[in-house]
Amino acid sequence: MKFIFDAGVKFCVDIATHRHGCCVLQRCIDHSVGKHRDKLVTEICKHGLFLAQDPFG
């Protein structure tokens, strides 16, 4: 499962701006714990302004 969270962190903007990607990231957050969740949420927050302005983000 670690590789899924690592990919989510690495490609979070690409995933979040995809039509169904936001749902995928939400599921990753829901199923992650500890450092995996922290890394994922931190990376998403870094791009928060951009994602908030994207129709799918």
Rosetta blueprint (number, residue, H / E / L):
1 M L
2 K H
3 F H
4 I H
5 F H
6 D H
7 A H
8 G H
9 V H
10 K H
11 F L
12 C H
13 V H
14 D H
15 I H
16 A H
17 T L
18 H L
19 R L
20 H L
21 G H
22 C H
23 C H
24 V H
25 L H
26 Q H
27 R H
28 C H
29 I H
30 D H
31 H H
32 S L
33 V L
34 G H
35 K H
36 H H
37 R H
38 D H
39 K H
40 L H
41 V H
42 T H
43 E H
44 I H
45 C H
46 K H
47 H L
48 G H
49 L H
50 F H
51 L H
52 A H
53 Q H
54 D L
55 P L
56 F L
57 G L
